[in-house]
């Protein structure tokens, strides 16, 4: 009898705890699961501004069209390039800066604030500022500076340099955020380990590559995954600095998806492009997580 009472009590407690998840589960289904399912569904139809009601299922036709449209193909390449270079350069700059700022130097807190300050502003605001600064000829501040030293003005936002300029501006803006993450990670590394390595005769270079860098795995996981996924989803800075131009030179997946869907009214093609984007993000994330797990296994 006591066993039955205990079982019923435990069952009631389990139901109570599980019922607390229901509101979050309902919201997840409405705002996440349902849009994903409908996107997959509409991607195999001819749903557009001319077929709002009388749309039909056309199979994988929309997926075949994606790779025939120059803007969409360019956008795929640009998004991949942006995400990879943004992620790579952000960490390559942030890790040495974090190691430097982790030392007991004068005004270290001020330096941390200054590096983090750009990350506090909206990418749209920073994008418009960079657009003005990189304007062609003698209009932009950067070109004015170059011309004072006898250099020719540079077309920073043309088809050859536009995407590189956007990547540079975003590395500049977000490297401070990465520095904060790596700093928090560095402060978890015991000083005794570093001191013991120095006593054993290890140089600063060996300490960095063989002790500090392997232990930065937790911080690197946060920075690399966030930067990669955020880079693949980039839109606001592109819209502010170049608008996707000139031509299709700086189009990304999100910007071209919005143009195809909202501007041209080809909702089914935009949905198919969204499915491709979902697969790309998933593949990139899985590859990165595999590499990070290999790093973790090596450290442990």
Secondary structure, DSSP 8 states (H G I E B T S, - for coil): -HHHHHHHHHHHHHHHHHHHHHHHHHHHIIIIIHHHHHHHHHTTB--STT-SSS--B-TTHHHHHHTT-HHHHHHHHHHHHHHHHHHHHHHHHHHHHHHHHTS--TTHHHHHHHHHHGGGS-HHHHHHHHHHHT-TTTTSHHHHHHHHTT-----TTSTTTHHHHHHHHHHHHHHHHHHHHHHHHHTTS-HHHHHHHHHTT--HHHHIIIIITGGGHHHHHHHHHHHHHHHHT--HHHHHHTTT-STTTT--HHHHHHIIIIIS--HHHHHHHHHHHHHHHHHHHHHHHHHHHHHHHHH-
